[in-house]
């Protein structure tokens, strides 16, 4: 078939070339055929078939080039691409060997900048002032009763600490499983959390302000000030609760960093806090860093992790999200069996 095609193409080329040597003999010896004759029809047919073959060849080459271009593009996905999942083979992000820092967000740096210091310092100072004012309001409302003010404030702070652990889990779950670098407002935070799975030790190279400043965006002073304004002076404990809550959520990233450091690398007080279960420990958090990253999301103290994982809370949430908008969690994409179990209503994680 290929030989005949070549022959046809060759004949058509010869017939279409008026100045070919094969037809350059004197005019008396030329083959003269009437218009519409057999040879004229044959010539026209051969030329048409040749044009069709050439067009098909060009089309195939264009398709091949498009396929190669798309393949290269897919192999170079970045954290900003839709459908990009950290941890998936071919995702464009390789897990480096050793404990070298690996920055996945464009423009990110391990260097602490004056801007970061200003943002973090201003945020914590503002939140501290709001919390102190809330305690003062309570002191006034109790007619200066110090024990009542102290006990009520302590109860609010402890409850806020527990709530912050739960909140850190929900927040961690959401940014691990949904969105990407293009997500408005939260894009860089999402990319940082998802990229953390490729090189979890990178966080240990960050200074305090460099590590926590991104969380000042959702949990910063504007958020606390708005809540304080809405709560009003008569609900001072609401202001205290959320001031401490937001400050703890920002601090959670530093507590998270400590869980990736060895005991020799952290101060003695940090090791004590981890041993007492006040802050997230190394072993509990290490369980999160096992694909498909489907549990142990809480990173303040981790006190809520067991209840949330045993109850299947996050799988239930993923099922609801999927029913609402059809978006699958990244954990599902990493583990099809987890997806199947969740869609069957089996939410509890296997022991």
Helices and strands as residue ranges (DSSP letters): H 2-16, G 21-23, G 27-29, H 38-75, H 114-141, H 146-177, H 187-195, G 200-205, H 208-212, G 213-215, H 216-219, H 221-231, G 233-235, H 236-258, H 268-275, H 282-286, H 305-311, H 313-325, H 330-334, H 336-343
